[in-house]
Amino acid sequence: MDTTQLLKGVLDVAVLAVVADDDGYGYDVLRRLRTRGLDDVGDASVYGTLRRLYAAGALTSYVVPSDEGPHRKYYGITPVGRSQLKQQREDWDRFATSVTTLLNGADR
Amino acid sequence: MTDTEVLSPEVRDFVERVRHHLRDLGEEERQELTEGLEADLAELVAERGTGVLGDPADYAEELRTAAGLGGRRRRRRPTVGGTDGWLDAAHARWDAVVSAAPGGVAGLLESLRPVWWVLRAWVAAEVVDLWLGDFPYSWVPSMLGPLGWAATLVAVVISVQLGRGVLPLGPLRGLARRLLLLALNVFAIVMLVPATVNLPTGTDVQDAYGEADDYVVPHLAFNGNGVQNVYPYDAAGRPLTGVQLVDQDGRRLSVVGNHCQTFWTNGKKDVYSAFPVPSRAENPNTARCTGPTTVDFPLASLPPVTLPATVAAAVAGATPSAGQSVGPSVGQSVGPAAR
């Protein structure tokens, strides 16, 4: 199955989930997603998603300057983001349960 | 986690190119989209090597799509109508045609863009060279002598920086900037033809272009002045027409002529070496040609001439078949006529 298509649908909630406890910058967020099993996720997709969630008010962002290297842009979750995460988690649970039931049923 | 990463040139260049592919976005949007990207990519590259940096165009597209700004090819800005909208539409159509072409044409064209940046800079320098005009025209603009190279180099740098979208054009932004660049590009395309066809090829550099002002069509001259026509008479002093003349090497002779003349022909093309050349009269005030085309000998006849008997044999031996109807011996009419 082409998991990249599946990823697109859940990337928002996945990104919100990995920054819910701890702020992170782009590559940091990407690494968290990959270590938790989303190996195929593209970095540009993650960075784009972060920007979009920020524009939608679900994330806050701040730049941490650096003396030697380029500045790093951190993202943290906002109350809007938290309620969005809660809502989408419920949606996912319902959806995943439905699909799992459906697939198991079709197998018999 | 580390606070800083050393920014490699590869990463900086990659981000630069990604930003370039996002140039249709507003500056604020673009900044928003790419801020911190260097740091993220630097860390990625530090972990996995520069091989992870793919195609900047694809990367920009993915970034843009994920950020919800829509694919570039479907992107329109309906709020900006008029010329900007028309340019966007034309650009979108072009993108559609190119991306629909088989065999990775789009990628090829994309890769060739820097070649065009350099080429148009060269055209610009050559056009200045053509315009100044006093100097020999060559592959390297010679406008200021040795500075031709330097001038070309400066033009290339400016052109490439413009192409990469990193050259500020002062107060020119948005539509004005687009129109200016479009005009310059079109101008370069048009001038590519004169800039190229005027270039010297191979060995004629010095002959034809090294002394451009001195270069003239080969012609007969008498006392330094170009001969306009030749009127042959035979040995008996009677006018001859249709006499073809060649020099000692068999090269056909020709005259400078004038615009009222009509040349002899061999049925296919004009033969400039047959004399006299018929001509119409030229009005000295208007330079217009008037009256019928005629052969007007300056003198009705000349006194007859003969060769000493000792010479006659040699001339006859050299030209066994010269059968004019005049003169006591074969070939005599040729010798004096050519003198």
Chai-1 contact restraints between the chains, C-beta under 6 A:
chainA,res_idxA,chainB,res_idxB,connection_type,confidence,min_distance_angstrom,max_distance_angstrom,comment,restraint_id
A,G26,B,G36,contact,1.0,0.0,6.0,A-B,restraint_1
A,G26,B,D40,contact,1.0,0.0,6.0,A-B,restraint_2
A,Y27,B,D40,contact,1.0,0.0,6.0,A-B,restraint_3
A,Y27,B,E43,contact,1.0,0.0,6.0,A-B,restraint_4
A,Y27,B,L44,contact,1.0,0.0,6.0,A-B,restraint_5
A,G42,B,E62,contact,1.0,0.0,6.0,A-B,restraint_6
A,A44,B,Y59,contact,1.0,0.0,6.0,A-B,restraint_7
A,A44,B,E62,contact,1.0,0.0,6.0,A-B,restraint_8
A,A44,B,L63,contact,1.0,0.0,6.0,A-B,restraint_9
A,S45,B,E62,contact,1.0,0.0,6.0,A-B,restraint_10
A,S45,B,A66,contact,1.0,0.0,6.0,A-B,restraint_11
A,Y47,B,L63,contact,1.0,0.0,6.0,A-B,restraint_12
A,G48,B,L63,contact,1.0,0.0,6.0,A-B,restraint_13
A,G48,B,A66,contact,1.0,0.0,6.0,A-B,restraint_14
A,G48,B,A67,contact,1.0,0.0,6.0,A-B,restraint_15
A,T49,B,A66,contact,1.0,0.0,6.0,A-B,restraint_16
A,R51,B,L33,contact,1.0,0.0,6.0,A-B,restraint_17
A,R51,B,A67,contact,1.0,0.0,6.0,A-B,restraint_18
A,R52,B,A67,contact,1.0,0.0,6.0,A-B,restraint_19
A,R52,B,G68,contact,1.0,0.0,6.0,A-B,restraint_20
A,S66,B,D3,contact,1.0,0.0,6.0,A-B,restraint_21
A,S66,B,T4,contact,1.0,0.0,6.0,A-B,restraint_22
A,E68,B,T4,contact,1.0,0.0,6.0,A-B,restraint_23
A,G69,B,T4,contact,1.0,0.0,6.0,A-B,restraint_24
A,G69,B,E5,contact,1.0,0.0,6.0,A-B,restraint_25
A,G69,B,L7,contact,1.0,0.0,6.0,A-B,restraint_26
A,P70,B,L7,contact,1.0,0.0,6.0,A-B,restraint_27
A,P70,B,E38,contact,1.0,0.0,6.0,A-B,restraint_28
A,P70,B,A39,contact,1.0,0.0,6.0,A-B,restraint_29
A,R72,B,G36,contact,1.0,0.0,6.0,A-B,restraint_30
A,R72,B,A39,contact,1.0,0.0,6.0,A-B,restraint_31
A,K73,B,E35,contact,1.0,0.0,6.0,A-B,restraint_32
A,K73,B,G36,contact,1.0,0.0,6.0,A-B,restraint_33
